Amino acid sequence: MKKILLAFLIGTATLAVTSSCTKEYYDVVPSITMVYERTANQWGVDELDTDYVDLNVPELRDYYVNQGIVNVAISFDDEQTYFAVPTTLDGVAYSYDYTTGSVRLYAQDPILDSGIAVPIPQHLFIKISLTEADFVQ
């Protein structure tokens, strides 16, 4: 019994001494963020009667459209809190689309009833974050 216990102890000690921990370092993924301030008079209405605001984002290059990550968040309280878009708040559905150099933020009735007008925010902050990403096929 002592030999088995001794062999177990030696095996455990050998395993503990010879095994090593490897540290892995991860690169920080570069991200850039821009904040835009808009008022109610800067919104337009498209052919589908959807309210929208266009944002000129020169940092939004083809790379981000084809491979990167584009996130949008909105704030109604002078940037104390942000809501990730898409979201529905106070009966208004917010969404967005983007292309090289611009982002369009939409505000519409969440159930798409015709003839329903949605209240446009009087004052709004829009945060756009662009993050690099590795594209895997």
C-alpha positions as CSV (number, residue, x, y, z in Angstrom):
1,M,0.0,0.0,0.0
2,K,2.9,2.4,0.8
3,K,4.4,1.7,-2.6
4,I,1.1,2.6,-4.4
5,L,0.8,5.7,-2.3
6,L,4.4,6.7,-2.9
7,A,4.0,6.1,-6.7
8,F,0.8,8.2,-6.7
9,L,2.6,11.0,-4.8
10,I,5.6,10.9,-7.2
11,G,3.4,10.8,-10.2
12,T,1.3,13.8,-9.0
13,A,4.4,15.8,-8.1
14,T,6.0,15.0,-11.5
15,L,2.8,16.1,-13.3
16,A,2.6,19.3,-11.3
17,V,6.3,20.2,-11.9
18,T,6.4,19.4,-15.6
19,S,3.1,20.9,-16.6
20,S,3.3,24.5,-17.4
21,C,0.8,27.3,-17.9
22,T,1.0,29.3,-21.0
23,K,-0.2,32.8,-21.1
24,E,-2.1,33.9,-24.1
25,Y,-2.2,37.6,-25.1
26,Y,-5.0,38.9,-27.2
27,D,-4.6,42.0,-29.3
28,V,-7.1,44.7,-28.6
29,V,-9.5,45.0,-31.4
30,P,-9.3,48.6,-32.7
31,S,-12.6,50.5,-32.5
32,I,-13.5,54.1,-33.2
33,T,-16.6,56.0,-32.0
34,M,-18.3,59.1,-33.2
35,V,-21.2,61.0,-31.6
36,Y,-23.7,63.1,-33.5
37,E,-26.2,65.5,-32.2
38,R,-29.5,66.0,-34.1
39,T,-32.7,67.9,-33.5
40,A,-36.3,67.3,-34.8
41,N,-35.9,69.7,-37.8
42,Q,-33.1,67.6,-39.2
43,W,-35.3,64.6,-39.8
44,G,-36.8,63.8,-43.2
45,V,-39.6,61.5,-44.5
46,D,-39.0,58.9,-47.2
47,E,-41.4,57.5,-49.9
48,L,-42.7,54.9,-47.4
49,D,-43.7,57.7,-44.9
50,T,-40.8,56.6,-42.6
51,D,-39.0,59.3,-40.6
52,Y,-35.2,59.2,-41.0
53,V,-32.1,61.2,-40.3
54,D,-28.9,60.8,-42.4
55,L,-25.5,61.0,-40.9
56,N,-22.3,61.7,-42.9
57,V,-19.7,59.3,-41.5
58,P,-16.5,59.6,-43.6
59,E,-14.8,57.1,-41.3
60,L,-17.2,54.4,-42.5
61,R,-15.0,53.0,-45.3
62,D,-15.7,50.0,-47.6
63,Y,-13.7,47.9,-45.1
64,Y,-16.4,48.3,-42.4
65,V,-19.2,47.8,-44.9
66,N,-17.7,44.5,-46.2
67,Q,-15.9,43.1,-43.1
68,G,-16.1,45.3,-40.0
69,I,-18.8,45.9,-37.4
70,V,-21.0,48.9,-37.3
71,N,-23.0,49.6,-34.1
72,V,-25.4,52.4,-33.4
73,A,-26.8,53.6,-30.1
74,I,-29.1,56.6,-29.2
75,S,-29.5,58.8,-26.2
76,F,-32.4,61.1,-25.3
77,D,-30.9,62.4,-22.0
78,D,-27.7,64.2,-23.0
79,E,-25.6,61.1,-23.1
80,Q,-26.4,59.8,-19.6
81,T,-27.8,56.6,-21.0
82,Y,-27.7,55.0,-24.4
83,F,-30.0,52.4,-26.1
84,A,-28.6,50.0,-28.6
85,V,-30.4,50.2,-32.0
86,P,-32.5,48.4,-33.1
87,T,-34.9,49.2,-30.3
88,T,-38.5,50.2,-29.6
89,L,-39.0,53.1,-27.1
90,D,-42.2,54.9,-26.3
91,G,-44.0,53.4,-29.2
92,V,-41.3,54.2,-31.8
93,A,-39.2,51.6,-33.5
94,Y,-35.6,52.7,-34.3
95,S,-33.4,50.9,-36.8
96,Y,-30.6,51.8,-39.1
97,D,-28.8,50.9,-42.3
98,Y,-25.5,52.0,-43.7
99,T,-23.3,52.3,-46.7
100,T,-19.8,53.6,-47.3
101,G,-19.7,57.1,-45.8
102,S,-23.2,57.3,-44.3
103,V,-25.6,55.9,-41.8
104,R,-29.4,56.4,-41.9
105,L,-31.4,56.1,-38.7
106,Y,-35.1,55.3,-39.0
107,A,-38.0,56.0,-36.6
108,Q,-41.3,54.3,-37.4
109,D,-44.4,52.8,-36.0
110,P,-43.5,49.3,-34.7
111,I,-46.5,47.7,-36.2
112,L,-46.4,49.6,-39.5
113,D,-50.0,50.8,-39.4
114,S,-50.6,53.3,-42.2
115,G,-51.4,56.8,-41.2
116,I,-49.8,56.5,-37.8
117,A,-47.4,59.3,-37.1
118,V,-44.6,58.7,-34.7
119,P,-43.1,61.4,-32.5
120,I,-39.7,62.5,-33.6
121,P,-37.2,63.2,-30.8
122,Q,-36.7,66.9,-30.2
123,H,-33.0,66.4,-29.3
124,L,-31.0,63.2,-29.9
125,F,-27.4,62.0,-29.6
126,I,-26.4,59.2,-31.9
127,K,-23.3,57.2,-31.2
128,I,-21.7,55.2,-34.0
129,S,-18.9,52.7,-33.3
130,L,-16.8,51.1,-36.0
131,T,-14.9,47.9,-35.0
132,E,-12.4,46.0,-37.0
133,A,-13.1,42.3,-37.4
134,D,-11.4,39.2,-39.0
135,F,-13.7,37.9,-41.8
136,V,-13.8,34.1,-41.9
137,Q,-15.2,32.3,-44.9
